[in-house]
Structure formats: structure tokens, C-alpha cells
């Protein structure tokens, strides 16, 4: 028990507690996260959320040669992987991901995805009913798996995974090199959208735009948390990958332009002298993009077909993946971005069908994303960042992303189209930070990259593009989802493939983003949040964080216990709905006046004829009694009762009862409107619910008389029902009645 040293404060507490009452309920919502909810810290991951003294991670280097046939759309490749075992145990086999097997005949994804037959259905949507009418033969064709001497290695393919058995165990500190040769038929992404890559065909000119993703056998992650990450690729849950260095040689028709992860190593062999001069100019230009390939040049190439081939060589260091795009249709522009410790080159590739939208906005959107994300995390460390135009997609890879946004055929576009394009580019470029550098496991915890990234995407757009009035990721944008059917809703901490498609965007993107916005703006405040978030990004850059590492770092740096927040927002499906159940108005009765005989303040005199059950009857009296001997216990000193009375004389005491209807404990933002028209806002911490998560009563002392009280007036808390946030209560409007009947 704490000793109260302020006698006046003690007396006031006794008075207010007597008015408010006291609950003895001991709720579980403020308990610490249990071991079954969050793993115990160890030597690899500490209780502070930082990597431990014995943290380790694997490494995989790739040397790849690949060729794309522009006539048949077949990719043929050969890779040598050097795998470094830094784990404190020996490995007898290695696991790789064969993500293209998602499209193999009778794949697990096809067999496990439900579908329906409708009385009528557009032919395009047959793919969503698992009815294969394309005749496409998808999946990797593994031609060979050999060791460094060319000797075949035994391997087993299990759906989208492949195990390679090693001749001898790979011990700690050792490395092993092996080679794989393969091919596969690239797919038309208009027909197959789950693969993230694919090609788009343009019948007007007979050309293709290629976006290659998940195009090579890739190492699975082996880590301290679960050993091999071996969840199958079912289409929705994305990827867990190992860092390493890449050297990739890409052979395509000589009139194609290639953009890829990494830095081009042989520009003199694949670019003209004029293109190289323009590229050098772009490296020194910070205000607007410079054309490397102009629209006129790209249009001219559309009408030609080179019979020659060129090989583009790219090198990338310390990346988790590699993607590339190419086409003879590509326009190419670029500009430099000045950051604190780096000057990356922002570049865009797009066909004429993307203009004028793309040449006006794409590269500038890259610049804005890199600058803003760097300010909140760390300076973007890679040398380039590409945005490639591909229809109806948004997908991310290290240094390169594929993005939607296409104007009308006449070149016009709406604000909606612009907003969608800007948001996708910012989002996908932002993925360079999460998860390409802060390398979380997307298949297990999609929110760790999608949610964090959606949060920063919204912050970027509202900061750099205020005219777009961007609302995604704000608390008020998630309320309709939060009040939804709990029987089909899943916690944020659910793995991606176990969330329904209809719920996935909200579950992985928008609910986590809204939660982080509340955490920053209402729970922690901007200063504490930003410092903790930046620390998390820097602690786990180029490493493999887990949810506990994020949760613990945010608490460690902010100095705030947030277990209640993680449990409510990330482990549960409750929603925010706080009701102003009642407000009572009191004044001290000194026995010199009859408060009940005062002229009542009617609703109309308060300026709101619709108010009901408010303050129209005036304040209720309460007497401030003299403190008896029993109130002092062993203390010999006495307080001045008259002084206490003088402190409360002419004050207005408001007893506010709040009811937690939605179940999710939350801070409470109160806006008081006084009779003189002025307003005051104050925030009650979420800990107000710690003794009773269902209902609380609190007393406020105000100099002025209150006309109205509103909870969350700016909709910062994701409260799903604003109608019960107001006191005095108002009768439902005709529109409210209509909405109720419609539901």
C-alpha cells in the first residue's frame, strides 16, 4: 500500500471514490503474455527484443545463368548455390522452395482451395473456381541436381519443397556448393494471378512485358526458432528467405531493356553510348527524372524484332531474393535520391500504356518512399530501387517491385487511379525495408511486413501527398471490419494461408496498421513510438526477427508495458466500442443554498433541442463532511476541512460511467464541450480498465459547466459505434433508423 503524503489529496480521493464506487474484479486482459503466447527469451533472442549474444543465421550465395525465349515464354536456367552453415548443429540435408510448383497439375493449392459453381459466370473468373481450362503446364522441370564435381545428388520433391540429401553432414562453420538445372513455362498473369510474376501480352503490337518472380529454386530458411521453415506455398502466404550474394546473367533479345535486383555490371555491352550518358546524368539529377529510354525510342522498338541476344549481368550483395523484368516496350527513366549516408538511383520501367501517369509520378513516388521510410528506420542501403509497371499487381522484391496503375486509353486518369498507383508504388518500394532488409517470415506472420509496411505507407502518403486525402490504415478505416462476424475472423497472429481471402487484406494489412497508428498517436505518443520503431528496424536489419522481437523492442525502448495492447489487438478479435453509459453532475452543498431549487438548465437553453437525459435538471448536491477521528488512524496532524471545502467551492464534479461494449481494452479520448462554447480534450490510458475491463466510473472536476461529452471525436481509436459515444444522448436520426433497418 502506498502512503499518501498529501492530506488534501487524500481527502479528495476519499470523496471521489465514495462517489465512483470500486470494483474488485481482477481481469485477465492486463496480465503478462504467457509462454504459450510469446516464447521465452534465450541466448539467441533476448528479453529486450534484441538479437542475443549467440544469434546466428544462415547464408546462401547464388551464381545463376538464365535465358528467356521471347517466342515460347520458356525460362531455362542453371544455378550454383553455396550454402553456409552457421547453425550450432550439423545438417544432413537441405530444403529448397520450388514456388512455381504452385501451378503444377493437381498441386496442393488446387486440391485444398474450395470453389463453387454459379448459374452464370464470366469466363475470366473460372480460375477462381479451380476449373482449369487454360491447358497450361506449370511448375519447375528439374533437369539435374549435382555436386561441385558434377556428380548427381539424391533429391525428393514434396509439392513446393525439394530436399537435397548431402553425402556427408554439413558441420557448423562449413559451406557446401551444388548446382541445379531447370526450366519452366512462364504464365500469362491475366489468367494466373497468384504467382506474383508472369507476363502480359499486348495484342496491338504483339509484344510482351515480363516480370519474373519465384523463378529459380531458392533456399528455405533454417533458423533458431523452428529449424527448417517448411510451410508449403499455397498462393497467399509469401516467403521466408535467406540472405546472400547474387551474380545473375540474364539472356534476352537484344532490343529488350532489363531491370533487376542489383547493379548492372556490363552496361557497355547492353546499352548504347547515349543511354549510358543519360544514365550518368541521372546519377547527378535530384529534382526530376531523366529519360534513359525515351517514349519515342520505345515506340520505335515495339515495331522491330531483334534476332540477336544480349546478356545482362547483375550483382547484388546481402539480399534475400532476386527478381527481374524485361521488354522491348519499356520506357526507362531515373533520378538520384539524396539520403544521409547513401545516394541510391530511383528508376522506373513502363510501356507506353502507362503514360502519362508513369512518367509523371512513378520515379518521384520511389523518391518519396525512400526518403520518408529512411527517416523512420535507417537510410536505404541498396544502390538502386526500381518500379516496374505491370497491370493489376503490386509485388515486392529487393531493389525492384512490380506495380499497377494504368490511365484510360486516351491518357486521362482519375484521382482514384492516381491514388491507387501512388499507394501501390510507395507500399511496394517500402517493402525493401520490411521484409527485404528487416527479414521477417511472411508465410507465418504476414503482418510483420504487410502491417508495418501499410502503416508507413499511410504515413508517407499523408506526409508527401496530403492532397490525396489517404485514409487507408487509419483507425476509422477499419471499423466496419472490426465489427464483423467473429466466427470467421482470425487474430492478426494467424498465418497467412489460414485467413480467408475476404478477410486477408484487413487482417494482415489494415488492422495492424490501424493498431500501430493508435499505438503511436494515442498510447505512446510520437516521440516514444518513433524511437522504439527505429530501434527495432536497426536491431533487426539484415536479420530474421519474430513477433516477440518486435513486441519486446517496442516495450524495451519506450519503457511502457504493452502486453495488454498486443493481447487485444494481435492475439484477439474483440473490437473497440466504448459507450458513455451515464454522466452525473454534482456540486458541493454548503447548506447555504438549495441546489435543487435552482433554475434548471434545460436542453434548449444549452443549445441542443435533441439532447435527452442530460444536464437540464441542474447539478445534484453532495455534502462535504468534516473528517472524524477514525479517518486519521495513527496520524496526529489534521487537515483543514475548510480549505478542502474552499478548493471545491463552485467547482463542477462530473461522474462519468463508461461501458466497454466491444471488449477490446483501449485508451479513451474525451472531448468536453462547455456551456460557453469552449472545448477541452483529455486522454485516459487503457489502464483505466485494469480493475474492471467491462465498466468503469471516474470523476472529473471542472471549473466550467459542461454542455456535452464525446468519446473519440476524431475517430482515432477505431471505435465501431459513434452513436453511443455522446452524452447527452441524442435520439436516432431518420438516416440511422434506415441503416438499422437495412442491416
C-alpha positions in Angstrom: 0.0 0.0 0.0 1.3 3.4 -0.9 1.4 6.1 1.8 -0.5 9.3 0.9 1.6 12.3 1.9 -0.8 14.9 0.7 -3.7 15.2 3.2 -5.8 17.3 0.9 -5.3 14.9 -2.0 -6.2 12.0 0.4 -9.4 13.7 1.4 -10.4 14.3 -2.2 -9.6 10.7 -3.2 -11.9 9.5 -0.4 -14.7 11.8 -1.6 -14.4 10.9 -5.2 -14.0 7.2 -4.5 -17.2 7.3 -2.5 -19.0 8.8 -5.4 -17.4 6.5 -8.0 -17.5 3.2 -6.2 -14.9 0.5 -6.6 -14.7 -2.8 -8.4 -12.8 -5.8 -7.1 -12.9 -7.7 -10.3 -9.5 -9.0 -11.5 -9.5 -9.1 -15.3 -7.0 -11.1 -17.4 -6.6 -8.6 -20.1 -3.7 -6.8 -18.4 -1.8 -10.0 -17.4 1.6 -10.5 -19.0 1.7 -12.6 -22.2 2.1 -16.3 -21.3 4.8 -18.6 -22.5 2.3 -20.2 -24.9 1.7 -16.8 -26.4 5.3 -15.5 -26.5 8.5 -17.6 -26.4 10.9 -17.5 -23.5 14.0 -15.3 -24.2 17.2 -17.2 -24.8 20.8 -16.7 -25.9 19.7 -16.1 -29.5 16.8 -13.7 -28.8 16.8 -11.6 -25.6 14.1 -10.4 -23.3 14.7 -6.8 -24.5 13.9 -7.8 -28.1 17.4 -7.6 -29.4 19.5 -10.3 -31.1 21.2 -12.4 -28.4 24.9 -12.9 -27.9 24.8 -16.2 -29.8 22.4 -15.1 -32.5 23.2 -16.8 -35.8 21.7 -17.1 -39.3 22.5 -19.0 -42.5 23.8 -17.6 -45.8 23.2 -18.7 -49.4 25.1 -17.3 -52.4 23.8 -17.8 -55.9 25.5 -17.8 -59.3 22.8 -18.1 -62.0 22.6 -18.1 -65.8 19.1 -17.8 -67.2 17.7 -17.3 -70.7 14.1 -16.3 -71.6 12.7 -17.3 -75.0 10.5 -14.5 -76.3 8.7 -16.8 -78.7 7.8 -19.6 -76.4 7.9 -17.8 -73.0 10.1 -20.6 -71.6 12.7 -19.8 -69.0 15.8 -22.0 -68.9 18.3 -21.7 -66.0 21.2 -23.1 -64.2 22.4 -22.1 -60.8 25.2 -22.9 -58.4 24.3 -22.3 -54.7 26.9 -22.1 -52.0 25.3 -22.7 -48.6 27.0 -21.6 -45.4 26.0 -23.5 -42.2 26.3 -21.1 -39.3 23.9 -23.1 -37.1 25.2 -24.8 -34.0 24.3 -28.2 -35.4 25.2 -30.3 -38.4 22.8 -30.6 -41.4 22.3 -33.9 -43.3 20.0 -32.4 -45.9 19.0 -29.0 -47.4 15.5 -27.8 -48.2 14.7 -25.5 -51.1 11.5 -23.8 -52.3 10.0 -24.6 -55.7 7.3 -21.9 -55.7 6.5 -22.4 -59.4 5.0 -25.8 -58.4 2.0 -23.8 -57.2 0.9 -24.1 -60.8 1.7 -27.8 -61.3 -1.2 -30.1 -62.1 -3.1 -31.2 -59.1 -1.0 -29.1 -56.7 -1.8 -28.9 -53.0 -3.1 -25.3 -53.6 -5.5 -26.6 -56.2 -6.6 -29.5 -54.1 -7.1 -27.6 -50.9 -8.9 -24.5 -52.3 -12.7 -24.5 -52.2 -14.8 -23.4 -55.1 -18.4 -23.0 -56.2 -20.4 -23.3 -59.4 -22.8 -20.4 -60.2 -25.7 -20.3 -62.6 -23.6 -17.9 -64.7 -20.0 -16.8 -64.5 -17.7 -14.7 -66.8 -15.1 -17.0 -68.4 -12.3 -15.0 -66.8 -13.4 -16.0 -63.3 -13.3 -19.7 -63.9 -9.8 -19.6 -62.5 -11.3 -18.7 -59.1 -13.4 -21.8 -59.3 -10.5 -24.2 -59.7 -11.7 -25.1 -63.2 -8.6 -25.4 -65.4 -9.4 -24.6 -69.0 -6.1 -23.0 -69.9 -4.1 -26.1 -70.7 -1.1 -24.5 -69.0 1.6 -27.0 -67.9 3.1 -25.2 -64.9 5.8 -26.0 -62.4 9.5 -26.4 -62.4 11.1 -29.0 -64.6 14.2 -30.1 -62.6 16.7 -31.4 -65.1 19.6 -32.1 -62.7 20.9 -31.7 -59.2 24.7 -32.2 -58.9 27.5 -31.5 -56.5 30.6 -29.4 -57.3 32.2 -32.2 -59.3 29.0 -32.8 -61.4 28.0 -35.9 -59.6 24.2 -36.3 -59.2 22.8 -35.7 -55.7 19.7 -37.5 -54.5 16.7 -35.2 -54.1 13.0 -35.5 -53.2 10.3 -33.1 -54.3 7.4 -32.6 -51.9 4.9 -30.2 -53.6 6.5 -26.8 -53.5 9.6 -28.0 -51.5 12.6 -30.0 -52.5 15.0 -31.8 -50.2 18.6 -32.5 -51.3 20.4 -35.2 -49.3 24.0 -34.4 -48.6 26.8 -37.1 -49.0 28.2 -36.2 -45.5 26.7 -33.9 -42.8 27.4 -30.2 -43.2 29.0 -29.2 -40.0 28.9 -25.9 -38.2 31.2 -23.3 -40.0 31.3 -25.3 -43.2 29.9 -24.5 -46.7 28.6 -26.7 -49.5 28.2 -25.9 -53.2 25.8 -27.7 -55.5 24.1 -26.9 -58.9 20.6 -27.2 -60.2 19.4 -27.0 -63.9 15.8 -26.3 -64.6 13.2 -24.8 -66.8 9.6 -23.8 -66.7 6.9 -22.3 -68.9 6.1 -18.7 -67.8 2.4 -18.0 -67.4 0.0 -15.4 -68.5 -0.6 -13.4 -65.4 -4.1 -12.3 -66.6 -5.0 -16.0 -66.2 -2.9 -16.9 -63.2 -2.6 -14.0 -60.7 -1.3 -16.0 -57.7 2.3 -16.3 -58.8 3.3 -12.6 -58.5 5.3 -12.7 -61.7 4.3 -13.8 -65.2 3.9 -11.9 -68.5 1.4 -9.5 -70.0 0.7 -9.8 -73.8 -0.2 -6.7 -75.8 -2.1 -7.9 -78.9 -2.0 -4.4 -80.5 1.8 -4.7 -81.2 2.5 -8.4 -80.4 4.9 -7.7 -77.6 5.2 -8.9 -74.0 6.2 -7.4 -70.7 7.8 -10.0 -68.5 8.0 -9.8 -64.7 10.0 -12.8 -63.3 9.4 -13.7 -59.7 10.0 -17.0 -57.8 11.7 -18.1 -61.0 14.6 -20.1 -59.5 14.9 -22.8 -56.8 15.6 -20.9 -53.6 16.9 -21.9 -50.2 14.4 -22.3 -47.3 15.2 -20.5 -44.0 16.8 -22.6 -41.3 16.8 -20.7 -38.0 16.9 -20.9 -34.2 13.1 -20.6 -33.9 11.8 -23.6 -35.8 14.7 -25.2 -37.8 13.6 -25.5 -41.4 10.7 -23.3 -42.4 8.8 -25.8 -44.4 5.2 -24.5 -44.8 4.0 -25.2 -48.4 3.4 -22.3 -50.8 -0.4 -22.2 -51.2 -0.5 -18.9 -53.0 -1.3 -16.4 -50.2 1.4 -16.8 -47.6 4.5 -15.3 -49.1 8.2 -16.1 -48.4 10.8 -16.8 -45.8 14.3 -16.4 -47.4 18.0 -16.5 -46.6 20.4 -13.6 -47.2 23.3 -14.0 -49.6 25.1 -12.6 -52.6 23.9 -13.0 -56.2 25.5 -12.8 -59.6 22.9 -13.3 -62.3 23.4 -13.4 -66.1 20.1 -12.8 -68.0 20.0 -13.5 -71.7 17.1 -11.9 -73.6 16.6 -10.4 -77.1 19.0 -7.6 -77.7 16.2 -5.0 -78.1 14.9 -5.7 -74.6 15.6 -3.5 -71.6 16.2 -5.4 -68.3 15.6 -4.1 -64.8 16.7 -6.3 -61.9 17.8 -6.7 -58.3 21.4 -5.4 -58.0 23.7 -3.3 -60.1 24.3 -3.7 -63.8 27.9 -5.0 -64.3 28.3 -4.7 -68.1 26.5 -1.5 -69.3 28.8 -1.1 -72.2 27.7 -4.4 -73.7 23.9 -3.8 -73.4 23.4 0.0 -73.5 24.1 2.5 -76.3 26.6 5.3 -75.7 23.7 7.8 -75.5 21.9 5.6 -72.9 25.0 5.4 -70.8 25.4 9.2 -70.9 21.8 9.7 -69.9 22.2 7.2 -67.0 25.3 9.1 -65.8 23.3 12.4 -65.9 20.5 10.8 -63.9 23.0 9.9 -61.2 23.6 13.7 -60.7 20.0 14.8 -61.0 17.9 15.1 -57.9 14.9 17.3 -58.9 13.2 15.3 -61.7 13.6 12.0 -63.6 15.9 11.8 -66.7 14.9 9.5 -69.6 17.3 6.7 -70.3 15.0 5.3 -73.0 12.5 7.9 -74.3 8.9 7.2 -75.2 9.7 7.7 -78.8 12.6 5.2 -78.7 10.4 2.6 -77.0 7.6 3.1 -79.5 10.1 2.6 -82.4 11.4 -0.7 -80.8 7.9 -2.0 -80.5 7.7 -2.4 -84.2 11.0 -4.2 -84.6 12.2 -7.7 -83.6 15.9 -8.3 -83.0 17.2 -11.7 -83.8 20.2 -11.1 -81.7 20.6 -11.9 -78.0 22.2 -9.9 -75.2 23.3 -11.0 -71.7 22.7 -8.5 -68.9 24.9 -9.2 -65.8 23.7 -8.0 -62.4 25.3 -8.3 -59.0 23.6 -7.9 -55.6 25.1 -8.2 -52.2 23.3 -9.2 -49.0 19.9 -9.6 -50.4 17.3 -12.3 -49.7 15.9 -12.7 -53.2 16.3 -11.7 -56.9 13.7 -10.6 -59.4 13.9 -9.1 -62.9 11.7 -7.6 -65.6 12.3 -7.1 -69.4 10.6 -5.9 -72.5 11.3 -4.1 -75.8 8.3 -1.9 -74.9 10.0 -0.4 -71.8 10.4 3.4 -71.4 13.1 4.0 -68.7 13.6 7.0 -66.5 15.8 7.6 -63.4 16.9 10.1 -60.8 19.1 10.2 -57.8 17.8 10.3 -54.2 20.0 12.1 -51.6 19.9 10.3 -48.2 22.1 10.8 -45.2 24.6 8.1 -45.9 23.7 6.9 -49.4 22.6 8.2 -52.8 20.5 5.4 -54.5 19.2 5.7 -58.0 15.4 5.6 -58.3 14.3 4.1 -61.7 11.1 3.2 -63.5 10.3 0.9 -66.4 6.9 1.1 -68.1 5.3 0.6 -71.5 3.6 3.5 -73.3 0.2 2.2 -71.9 1.3 3.5 -68.6 1.7 7.1 -69.8 1.4 9.9 -69.0 0.7 8.6 -65.5 4.0 6.8 -65.0 6.5 9.3 -66.4 4.8 12.0 -64.2 4.6 10.1 -60.9 6.4 6.7 -60.6 10.0 7.7 -60.0 9.0 10.6 -57.8 6.9 8.2 -55.7 10.0 6.0 -55.3 12.0 9.0 -54.1 9.3 10.0 -51.6 9.1 6.5 -50.2 12.9 6.1 -49.8 13.2 9.4 -48.1 10.3 9.0 -45.7 10.9 5.4 -44.8 14.6 6.2 -44.2 13.7 8.9 -41.8 11.6 6.4 -39.7 14.0 3.5 -39.9 17.5 3.6 -41.5 19.0 5.1 -44.6 18.1 2.9 -47.6 21.3 0.9 -48.1 20.9 -0.5 -51.6 22.3 1.3 -54.7 19.0 1.2 -56.8 15.3 1.0 -56.4 13.1 0.0 -59.4 9.4 0.4 -60.0 8.1 -1.6 -63.0 4.7 -1.2 -64.5 2.7 -4.4 -64.7 -1.1 -4.5 -64.9 -3.2 -5.1 -61.8 -0.4 -6.1 -59.5 1.7 -4.9 -56.5 4.6 -7.1 -55.6 7.9 -6.6 -54.0 11.5 -7.9 -54.2 14.9 -6.5 -53.2 15.5 -3.3 -55.1 12.7 -3.9 -57.6 8.9 -4.1 -57.5 6.0 -4.6 -59.9 3.2 -2.1 -59.7 -0.2 -1.3 -61.2 -1.7 2.0 -62.3 -2.9 2.5 -65.9 -4.6 5.5 -67.4 -7.5 5.4 -69.8 -6.7 4.7 -73.5 -6.8 8.5 -74.2 -4.2 9.1 -71.4 -6.7 10.6 -68.9 -6.9 9.3 -65.4 -8.9 10.0 -62.3 -7.8 11.0 -58.8 -8.7 7.4 -57.7 -6.4 5.9 -60.3 -3.6 8.2 -59.2 -4.1 7.5 -55.6 -4.1 3.7 -56.2 -0.9 3.9 -58.2 0.9 6.1 -55.7 -0.1 4.0 -52.8 1.0 0.8 -54.5 4.4 2.1 -55.5 5.0 3.6 -52.1 3.9 0.3 -50.5 6.0 -2.0 -52.7 9.1 0.2 -52.6 8.6 0.3 -48.8 8.8 -3.4 -48.7 12.5 -3.0 -49.3 12.6 -2.1 -45.6 10.1 -4.8 -44.4 10.7 -7.7 -45.2 13.6 -7.4 -47.7 16.0 -6.0 -45.0 14.2 -6.5 -41.7 13.7 -10.0 -42.9 10.6 -11.5 -41.2 8.8 -14.7 -42.2 5.8 -13.6 -44.3 4.3 -17.1 -44.5 4.0 -17.3 -40.7 3.3 -13.7 -39.8 2.1 -11.6 -42.7 1.5 -8.6 -40.5 5.2 -8.3 -39.7 5.8 -7.0 -43.2 2.4 -6.1 -44.6 1.1 -4.4 -41.5 4.2 -2.5 -40.6 4.6 -1.5 -44.2 1.0 -0.4 -44.6 1.4 1.8 -41.6 4.5 3.5 -43.0 2.8 3.7 -46.5 0.0 5.7 -45.0 2.3 7.9 -43.0 4.3 8.6 -46.2 1.3 9.4 -48.4 -0.3 11.7 -45.8 3.0 13.4 -45.4 4.1 13.7 -49.0 0.7 13.7 -50.8 -1.8 15.4 -48.5 -4.0 16.3 -51.4 -4.9 12.7 -51.9 -6.7 12.5 -48.5 -5.4 9.0 -48.0 -7.4 7.1 -45.3 -6.1 3.5 -45.6 -4.6 2.2 -42.4 -6.2 4.8 -40.2 -8.3 3.6 -37.2 -11.5 4.9 -38.6 -11.0 2.9 -41.8 -11.0 -0.4 -40.0 -14.2 -0.1 -38.0 -16.6 -1.9 -40.5 -14.2 -4.9 -40.5 -13.8 -4.9 -36.7 -17.5 -5.1 -36.0 -17.8 -8.0 -38.4 -18.6 -11.7 -37.9 -16.3 -13.0 -35.2 -17.0 -16.6 -36.3 -14.9 -16.2 -39.4 -12.5 -13.5 -38.1 -9.0 -14.6 -37.2 -6.4 -12.8 -34.9 -3.6 -10.9 -36.6 -1.2 -13.6 -35.3 -2.7 -16.2 -37.7 -0.5 -17.5 -40.5 -1.5 -16.1 -43.9 -2.9 -19.2 -45.5 -5.3 -19.7 -42.7 -7.1 -16.4 -43.2 -10.0 -16.2 -45.7 -9.3 -14.2 -48.9 -12.1 -11.8 -48.0 -10.6 -11.1 -44.6 -6.9 -11.2 -45.5 -6.4 -7.5 -46.5 -7.9 -6.3 -43.2 -6.2 -9.0 -41.1 -2.7 -8.6 -42.5 -2.6 -5.0 -43.7 -5.1 -2.6 -42.4 -5.9 -3.8 -38.8 -2.1 -3.9 -37.9 -1.6 -0.5 -39.5 -4.6 0.9 -37.5 -3.2 -0.6 -34.3 0.2 0.9 -34.9 -1.4 4.3 -35.6 -3.2 4.1 -32.3 0.0 3.0 -30.5 1.9 5.9 -31.9 -0.7 8.7 -31.7 -2.6 7.8 -28.5 -0.8 5.1 -26.4 2.9 6.0 -26.6 3.0 9.3 -28.3 5.0 10.1 -31.4 8.4 10.6 -29.7 8.4 7.3 -27.8 6.9 5.3 -30.7 9.3 6.6 -33.3 12.4 6.0 -31.2 11.3 2.4 -30.4 10.2 1.7 -34.0 13.5 3.0 -35.4 15.4 0.9 -32.8 13.5 -2.3 -33.9 14.4 -1.6 -37.6 18.1 -1.1 -36.8 18.4 -4.0 -34.4 16.9 -6.4 -37.0 18.2 -5.0 -40.3 19.6 -7.9 -42.3 18.4 -10.4 -39.7 15.3 -12.6 -39.1 13.0 -11.1 -36.4 10.0 -12.8 -34.9 6.9 -11.2 -33.4 8.3 -11.3 -29.9 11.3 -9.4 -31.0 9.1 -6.6 -32.2 6.8 -6.6 -29.2 9.8 -6.6 -26.7 11.7 -4.0 -28.5 8.8 -1.6 -28.5 8.4 -2.1 -24.8 12.1 -2.0 -24.1 12.8 1.3 -25.8 9.5 3.1 -24.9 9.6 1.9 -21.2 5.9 1.0 -21.5 4.3 -2.4 -20.7 2.2 -3.1 -23.7 1.2 -6.7 -23.2 -2.4 -5.6 -22.9 -2.1 -4.0 -26.3 -0.5 -7.0 -28.1 -3.0 -9.4 -26.5 -6.0 -7.3 -27.5 -5.0 -6.2 -31.0 -2.8 -9.0 -32.2 -4.0 -12.1 -30.3 -7.7 -11.5 -30.2 -10.7 -10.4 -32.3 -12.5 -8.1 -29.9 -13.3 -4.6 -31.2 -13.3 -1.1 -29.7 -16.8 0.1 -28.6 -16.9 2.3 -25.6 -20.2 3.7 -24.5 -20.8 6.8 -22.4 -23.4 5.0 -20.2 -24.1 7.9 -17.9 -22.8 11.3 -16.7 -23.9 12.8 -13.4 -23.3 16.4 -12.4 -22.5 17.3 -8.7 -21.8 20.4 -6.7 -20.9 20.8 -3.1 -23.9 21.6 -0.9 -22.6 24.0 1.8 -26.1 24.3 3.4 -26.3 27.9 2.3 -28.3 27.3 -0.9 -30.9 24.9 -2.2 -29.3 23.4 -5.3 -32.5 21.6 -6.3 -34.4 24.9 -6.4 -32.0 26.5 -8.9 -33.4 27.3 -12.3 -32.8 24.1 -14.3 -30.6 24.3 -17.4 -32.9 22.9 -20.0 -31.8 21.2 -23.1 -33.0 24.1 -25.3 -31.1 26.6 -23.1 -27.9 24.5 -23.7 -28.3 25.0 -27.4 -29.3 21.4 -28.4 -33.0 20.7 -28.5 -32.4 17.0 -29.2 -30.4 16.2 -26.1 -32.1 13.7 -23.8 -31.3 12.7 -20.2 -28.6 15.4 -19.9 -27.9 18.3 -17.5 -31.3 20.1 -17.8 -32.2 19.4 -14.2 -29.0 21.1 -12.9 -26.4 19.6 -10.6 -27.0 17.1 -7.8 -25.8 18.2 -4.3 -23.4 16.3 -2.1 -22.2 17.3 1.3 -18.5 17.5 2.2 -18.4 16.2 5.8 -15.9 17.0 8.5 -13.2 14.4 8.9 -13.8 12.3 12.0 -11.1 10.9 14.2 -11.5 7.5 12.6 -10.3 9.0 9.3 -6.8 9.8 10.6 -5.8 6.5 12.1 -2.5 6.9 13.9 -1.7 10.3 12.4 -1.6 13.2 14.9 -1.8 16.0 12.4 -5.1 17.2 11.0 -6.2 18.6 7.7 -8.1 21.9 7.3 -11.7 20.9 6.3 -12.5 24.4 5.4 -9.6 24.6 3.0 -10.8 21.4 1.3 -14.2 23.0 1.0 -12.8 26.2 -0.5 -11.0 24.1 -3.1 -14.3 22.5 -4.2 -16.5 25.6 -3.8 -18.1 26.5 -7.2 -16.5 23.5 -8.9 -18.4 21.1 -11.1 -17.9 17.4 -10.4 -18.9 15.0 -13.2 -19.2 11.3 -12.5 -18.7 9.5 -15.9 -19.6 5.9 -16.3 -18.0 4.2 -19.4 -19.0 0.7 -20.6 -16.7 -1.4 -22.7 -19.2 -2.9 -25.1 -16.7 -4.2 -27.7 -14.4 -6.0 -25.2 -11.1 -4.6 -26.5 -9.4 -2.5 -23.8 -8.4 0.9 -25.1 -7.4 4.4 -24.1 -10.3 6.7 -24.0 -10.2 10.2 -25.6 -12.7 12.6 -24.0 -13.8 15.8 -25.5 -15.6 18.2 -23.1 -17.8 21.0 -24.6 -18.6 23.7 -22.1 -21.6 25.9 -21.9 -19.5 28.9 -23.1 -18.7 27.0 -26.3 -15.1 26.2 -25.5 -13.7 22.6 -25.7 -11.1 20.5 -23.8 -9.7 17.2 -24.8 -8.0 14.7 -22.4 -6.9 11.1 -22.8 -7.4 8.3 -20.2 -4.9 5.5 -20.5 -6.0 2.0 -21.3 -5.0 1.0 -17.7 -8.3 2.7 -16.7 -9.8 -0.8 -17.4 -7.3 -2.8 -15.4 -9.6 -3.5 -12.4 -12.7 -4.0 -14.4 -12.5 -4.4 -18.2 -16.3 -4.1 -18.7 -17.2 -0.9 -16.9 -15.5 1.9 -15.1 -16.6 5.1 -13.4 -14.4 8.1 -13.0 -14.9 11.6 -11.5 -13.7 14.8 -13.1 -13.5 18.3 -11.5 -14.2 21.1 -13.9 -14.2 24.9 -13.5 -16.9 25.3 -16.1 -20.2 23.8 -16.6 -20.3 21.1 -19.2 -22.8 21.0 -22.1 -21.7 17.8 -23.8 -19.2 14.9 -23.6 -18.0 13.0 -26.7 -15.6 10.0 -26.8 -13.1 9.8 -29.7 -14.4 12.8 -31.6 -11.8 12.4 -34.4 -12.2 8.6 -34.6 -8.6 7.9 -33.6 -9.5 4.7 -31.6 -11.3 2.6 -34.2 -14.5 2.8 -32.1 -17.1 0.9 -34.2 -20.2 2.7 -32.9 -20.0 6.5 -32.6 -23.7 6.8 -31.7 -23.1 5.7 -28.1 -20.1 8.0 -27.7 -22.1 11.0 -27.0 -23.7 12.5 -23.8 -26.3 13.9 -23.5 -27.7 11.1 -25.8 -29.4 12.1 -29.0 -32.4 10.3 -30.5 -31.5 8.3 -33.7 -31.9 10.3 -36.9 -34.0 9.0 -39.8 -30.8 8.0 -41.5 -29.7 6.0 -38.5 -33.1 4.2 -38.4 -32.8 3.5 -42.2 -29.3 2.0 -41.7 -30.6 -0.2 -38.8 -33.4 -1.5 -41.0 -31.1 -2.1 -43.9 -28.8 -4.3 -41.7 
